[in-house]
Amino acid sequence: EDEARKSIYSVSTRHYFAFGCKVSEELSYKIK
């Protein structure tokens, strides 16, 4: 169970990080 929770956490954080990068890129593009 602990391993499953760790893998789910790493996947969700990766998705969140990619999403954050995408959003910040779009924001900086709009600001220019």
N, C-alpha and C positions, 0 to 999 in steps of 0.2 A: 504493500500500500504506500509506503514512504517513497519508494522509487517512482511509482506512478504519479504521485503528487509532484515530485521533483520534475519529471518530464513534462507534465502539464504546465507547471510554472514556467519552465524554460521556454516552452513553445509560446505561451501567452505573452511573456516578456519580449520575446523576439518580435511577435506580431505588433505589440504595442510600440516597440522601438522603431520598427519600420514605418508604422503609421505616423508616429511623431516626426520622423525625418521627412516624410512626404508632405505633411501639413506645414512644417517650418519652411520647406522649399517653396511651396505655393505662396505662403505669406511673404517671404522675402521677395518673390517674383512680383507680387502685387504692389509691394512697397516701392519698388524701383520706378 
